């Protein structure tokens, strides 16, 4: 008689059919992902597990269990600096340039420590933060110690998932084999490796907001903003109204932000010319949509971090920061 594999029980729980299956508990999810991270699952088991979770849609308890398991593998230095804002970036952009990167840098230039982490190319035809930052001369860090040092000196650091968690990066790259995104794409946004007091998250499917917000609350995250961002990134779409879901010390509120501009200025970019990010920062070009996206995204972060008490105040403060930016920061 063949002995059942230890991981089989977790597939059985979520895969016994619509009447007998159930979501995993937080503890079960943590146990399952611990086995995955240790490499103690068969490829067929991993594929089945990921697809079953994805088809059913993940639960907040499962997100919390995933976070519990992955954070135990991090090697953050004991003397790591306090981080103000965690900024995950995993979707990649294909219709608009990643203007949100300028928002993150603008915040860091004004005294806010921002840790950005994300994918670096799991889907062909998309633009990812890593390549943009490298083009700016901002080299990604490859370990927690260097990240802590960069945060201390520059108020900003980016680490790709392949360095943050090589095993998770391998699983995310299975999209080319499975043909669909896995739960890792959802859960990785919630890792907050440096325990930042505030998290800003962009999603593509609005029905995932409670997975992120309730899951964050379960893991003790004090402050969070999650919203349907452009292309699934944490970037405000300035030509549309957007519902921002906030979490503040256990209290969940929703706030509708009105459009900042006319929608006719929001045509999809025919050519994703990333040099326009630099020329906009330097003030060499006039990008109506891009500037509004930068200011609007910055405003959401300021409101999240308690640096503005209203939408109008947040947008006004974001515009002031933008107008007063160091235009030589990205080179002459």
C-alpha positions in Angstrom: 0.0 0.0 0.0 1.3 3.4 -1.0 1.7 5.9 1.9 -0.2 9.2 1.3 2.0 12.2 0.8 1.8 14.7 3.7 0.7 17.5 1.3 -2.2 15.5 -0.1 -4.5 16.4 2.8 -4.5 20.1 1.9 -5.4 19.4 -1.8 -8.2 17.1 -0.5 -9.7 19.9 1.7 -10.1 22.4 -1.1 -10.7 19.9 -3.9 -13.4 17.5 -2.9 -16.1 19.2 -4.9 -18.6 22.0 -4.3 -20.4 20.2 -1.4 -17.5 18.7 0.5 -14.6 21.0 0.0 -14.0 24.1 2.2 -11.4 26.8 2.5 -8.3 26.2 4.4 -7.9 27.6 7.9 -5.1 30.1 8.6 -3.1 27.4 10.3 -3.7 24.8 7.5 -2.6 27.4 4.9 0.5 28.2 6.9 1.4 24.5 7.1 0.7 23.9 3.4 2.9 26.8 2.3 5.6 25.9 4.7 5.8 22.5 2.8 5.8 24.4 -0.5 8.5 26.8 0.5 10.7 23.9 1.8 10.2 22.1 -1.6 8.4 19.2 0.0 5.7 18.9 -2.5 5.5 17.1 -5.9 5.1 19.3 -9.0 1.6 17.8 -9.7 0.5 18.6 -6.2 1.7 22.2 -6.5 -0.1 22.7 -9.8 -3.3 21.2 -8.5 -3.2 23.2 -5.2 -2.5 26.6 -7.0 -5.3 26.1 -9.6 -7.9 24.9 -7.0 -7.3 28.0 -4.9 -7.3 30.3 -8.0 -10.6 28.9 -9.4 -12.4 29.2 -6.1 -10.9 32.6 -5.1 -8.7 32.9 -2.1 -10.0 33.7 1.4 -8.6 36.2 3.9 -7.7 33.4 6.3 -5.7 31.7 3.5 -3.9 35.0 2.8 -3.1 35.4 6.5 -1.7 31.8 6.7 0.4 32.4 3.6 1.9 35.5 5.2 2.6 33.7 8.4 4.6 31.0 6.5 6.5 33.3 4.2 7.5 35.9 6.8 9.2 33.2 8.9 11.7 32.7 6.0 12.7 36.4 5.9 16.1 37.4 7.3 15.4 41.0 8.1 18.2 42.6 10.2 17.5 43.3 13.8 18.5 47.0 13.4 16.5 47.5 10.2 15.1 51.1 10.0 11.4 51.9 10.4 9.6 51.8 7.0 6.7 54.2 6.4 5.2 52.7 3.3 5.2 49.2 1.8 4.6 49.4 -2.0 4.1 46.0 -3.8 4.3 46.0 -7.6 3.5 42.7 -9.2 1.2 43.2 -12.2 3.3 45.1 -14.6 1.9 47.8 -17.0 0.9 47.4 -20.6 -1.6 50.2 -21.3 -0.1 53.1 -19.4 3.4 53.8 -18.3 4.2 53.1 -14.6 3.7 56.6 -13.4 3.3 55.3 -9.8 7.1 54.9 -9.6 7.4 58.6 -9.7 4.9 58.9 -6.9 7.0 56.5 -4.7 10.2 58.4 -5.4 8.5 61.7 -4.8 7.4 60.5 -1.4 10.9 59.2 -0.6 12.4 62.5 -1.5 10.1 64.1 1.1 11.1 62.1 4.1 9.0 59.0 3.7 10.8 55.6 3.7 9.3 53.5 1.0 10.1 49.8 0.4 9.0 48.6 -3.0 9.1 44.9 -3.9 7.7 43.1 -6.9 8.0 40.9 -10.0 10.5 41.5 -12.7 9.0 40.1 -15.8 6.6 37.1 -15.4 4.4 38.3 -18.3 5.7 39.2 -21.7 4.7 42.6 -23.1 4.5 44.4 -19.7 6.7 47.0 -18.2 7.9 46.3 -14.6 9.3 48.6 -11.9 12.7 46.9 -11.9 13.6 47.9 -15.4 12.4 51.4 -14.9 14.4 51.9 -11.7 17.5 50.5 -13.3 17.0 53.0 -16.1 16.9 55.7 -13.5 20.2 54.5 -12.1 18.5 53.1 -9.0 19.8 49.6 -8.7 17.6 47.0 -7.0 18.9 45.4 -3.8 19.4 41.7 -3.6 19.3 41.0 0.2 17.7 42.4 3.3 20.9 43.9 4.7 21.4 46.0 1.6 17.8 46.9 1.6 18.0 48.2 5.2 21.1 50.2 4.3 19.5 51.7 1.2 16.4 52.6 3.1 18.5 54.3 5.8 20.5 56.3 3.3 18.0 57.0 0.4 14.5 56.4 2.0 13.8 54.0 -0.9 14.7 50.5 -1.9 13.4 48.0 -4.4 13.9 44.2 -4.1 12.7 41.7 -6.7 10.7 38.7 -5.6 13.5 36.4 -6.8 15.7 37.8 -4.1 13.0 38.4 -1.5 11.8 34.8 -1.8 13.3 32.7 -4.6 10.8 29.9 -4.2 7.8 32.2 -4.6 9.4 33.7 -7.7 9.7 30.2 -9.2 6.1 29.5 -8.5 5.0 32.9 -10.0 6.9 32.0 -13.1 4.7 28.9 -13.5 2.1 31.1 -15.2 3.7 30.2 -18.5 3.0 26.6 -17.8 -0.3 26.8 -16.0 -1.8 29.4 -18.3 -3.1 31.6 -15.5 -2.0 33.6 -12.5 -1.6 31.8 -9.3 -2.5 32.8 -5.7 1.1 34.0 -5.3 0.3 37.0 -7.5 -2.4 37.9 -4.9 -0.7 37.0 -1.7 2.8 38.5 -2.6 1.3 42.0 -2.5 0.6 41.4 1.3 4.1 40.4 2.4 5.2 43.7 3.8 8.8 42.4 4.4 10.0 45.3 6.6 6.8 45.6 8.6 5.9 49.0 7.3 3.2 50.8 9.2 1.3 51.6 6.0 0.7 49.5 2.9 -0.7 50.7 -0.5 -2.0 48.0 -2.8 -3.4 48.1 -6.3 -5.7 45.3 -7.5 -7.3 44.5 -10.9 -10.4 42.6 -9.7 -12.4 44.6 -7.1 -13.8 41.4 -5.5 -10.2 40.8 -4.1 -10.4 43.9 -1.9 -11.6 41.9 1.2 -8.9 39.3 0.7 -6.3 42.0 1.1 -8.0 44.2 3.6 -9.4 41.5 6.0 -6.3 39.4 5.6 -4.1 42.4 6.5 -6.2 43.1 9.6 -5.9 39.5 10.6 -2.1 39.7 10.5 -2.1 42.9 12.6 -1.4 45.4 9.8 -2.4 48.8 11.2 -2.9 50.9 8.1 -3.7 49.9 4.5 -5.2 51.4 1.3 -6.3 49.1 -1.5 -8.0 50.1 -4.7 -8.6 49.1 -8.3 -5.5 50.6 -9.8 -4.4 51.1 -13.5 -3.4 47.7 -14.8 -3.6 46.2 -11.3 -0.9 48.4 -9.9 -1.2 50.9 -7.0 -1.7 53.8 -9.4 -4.7 56.1 -9.4 -6.6 56.3 -12.6 -7.1 60.1 -12.7 -9.8 60.1 -15.4 -12.2 57.9 -13.3 -13.7 57.9 -9.9 -12.2 55.2 -7.7 -13.2 53.6 -4.4 -10.4 53.5 -1.9 -10.7 50.8 0.8 -8.9 51.9 3.9 -7.9 50.0 7.1 -6.9 52.0 10.1 -6.2 50.1 13.3 -9.0 47.6 12.7 -11.5 50.1 11.3 -12.5 49.6 7.7 -13.8 52.5 5.7 -14.5 53.1 2.0 -14.0 56.5 0.3 -14.9 57.4 -3.2 -12.3 59.7 -4.9 -13.7 61.7 -7.8 -12.0 62.0 -11.2 -9.1 64.5 -11.5 -9.3 65.1 -15.2 -11.3 64.6 -18.4 -11.3 61.0 -19.6 -10.4 62.1 -23.2 -6.8 62.5 -22.0 -6.5 58.9 -21.0 -5.9 57.1 -24.3 -3.8 53.9 -24.1 -0.2 54.5 -25.0 0.6 53.1 -28.4 4.3 53.0 -27.6 5.4 52.4 -24.0 8.3 54.9 -24.3 9.7 54.7 -20.8 11.9 57.7 -21.3 8.8 59.9 -20.9 8.9 59.1 -17.2 12.3 60.8 -16.9 11.4 63.8 -19.1 8.2 64.4 -17.1 10.1 64.4 -13.9 12.6 66.8 -15.3 9.9 69.1 -16.5 10.9 68.7 -20.1 7.5 67.4 -21.4 3.9 68.1 -20.7 2.1 64.9 -19.8 -1.4 65.7 -18.6 -2.4 62.1 -17.8 1.0 61.2 -16.4 1.2 64.2 -14.1 -2.3 63.7 -12.8 -1.6 60.0 -12.1 1.5 60.9 -10.2 -0.2 63.6 -8.1 -3.3 61.4 -7.5 -1.4 58.4 -6.5 0.8 60.5 -4.2 -2.4 61.9 -2.7 -3.7 58.5 -1.8 -0.5 57.6 0.0 -0.5 60.9 1.9 -4.1 60.4 3.0 -3.2 56.8 4.0 -0.2 57.9 6.1 -2.3 60.6 7.9 -0.4 63.5 6.3 -3.7 64.9 5.0 -7.2 64.8 6.5 -9.3 65.1 3.3 -9.1 64.3 -0.4 -8.8 67.9 -1.3 -6.0 68.5 1.2 -4.2 65.3 0.0 -4.3 66.3 -3.6 -3.2 69.9 -2.9 -0.3 68.7 -0.8 0.7 66.1 -3.5 0.6 68.9 -6.1 2.9 71.1 -3.9 5.4 68.2 -3.5 5.3 67.6 -7.2 5.8 71.3 -8.1 8.7 71.6 -5.6 10.4 68.3 -6.6 14.2 68.1 -7.2 14.1 68.0 -11.1 17.7 67.0 -11.3 17.2 63.9 -9.2 16.8 61.6 -12.2 19.8 63.1 -14.0 20.6 66.0 -16.1 
